[in-house]
Amino acid sequence: MIECEDSITRLLNKAGPPPPPTPTPFLAREDGSKRDWNISKCVCDESNSVVVNTSSGGVRGQTLNVVNHKINQFLNIPYAEPPVGPLRFSPPQPLQTPKQII
């Protein structure tokens, strides 16, 4: 065990000190000032919101502009009932109660 610890210590010493941390960019307001930042525009902005109707109800997503193409992104879509209790080791069961908008 001591030989292993010595080998690890030698290897770490040979690698040298870790690199300095990368600075985090400062969050700025839209007008360029850096006093505070309004995250609600990113989280609550519904101008990019899209709703698609499915057999289980509506699914809300967002439209993204990726490499000059608009794509719709949908996250956290449940495809089955949660596997809890008696469903724990059973095959997935369809959603019983359709949600209005996910």
N, C-alpha and C positions, 0 to 999 in steps of 0.2 A: 504494500500500500504506500509506503514512504517513497519507493521508486517512482510510482505513478505521480504522486504529488510533486516530486522533484522535476519530473518531465514536464508536467503542466506549468510549473513555475518558470522553468527555463524557456518554454515555448512562449509564454506570455511576456517575459522579459525581452525575448528576441523580437517580438512583434512591435514593441515600443508603446508609447502612450496612445490612448485613443484620440481620434480626431476631435477638434473643437466642435461644439454643437452648432448646427445650422441655425442662423437667426430666423425667427418667425416673422413674416412680413406684418407690418402694422396695419391694422384694419382702418380704412379711411372712409369718410362719408363721400357721397356722390359729388359734392362740391369740392372735394380735395382736402378739406380740413381734417385734422386727426384728433379732434376732441372726443368724439364718441362715434359710434357706428350703429346704424339701425338694422338689426338682423330681421325684424319683422317683415321687411320688404321681400327678403329671400324666402322666408318660411310661409308667409301668408299671402303672397302675391298670387292672385287667381287669374291674372291675364294670360298665363300660359297653361291654365287648367283645362283638362279635357275629360269628359265623362263618356264612357262607352256602356251601353246596356247589354247585359248578359242574362242568361236564364236564372242566375243566382242574384240578380239585382245589378245596380249600376256600379261601375268601377271608375274611381277618379284617378287620373294620372296627370302628367305634365308633358308639355311639348318642349323639346330641347332642340337647339340648333347645333348639329354636330357636323363638322367639315362641310359647311354650306348645305346641309340637308336637314330638314325638320323630321324628327322622330318623336313618337309618343312613348313615354316611359311609365310603366305601372309597377308599383312596389307593394309588397306585403299583401298579396292576394291569397286568401285562404282557398284551398282546393277541396278541403274535406273537413269534417268535424275534428276538433282537437283530439289526439289519442290519449285521453285520460280515463281513469277508472276501467270499466269493462272493455273499452275500445283500445286499451294500451297495446296489446299484441295482436289485434285484429286487423284485417285489411282496411284501407281507408273507406270511410263512410261518407256519402254525399252530404253536403250542407243541408240541414233540416229546415232552418229558417232563413229565407233570403233576406239579406240586408238591403236597405234602401240604397245607400251609396257607401262603398267600401273606401 
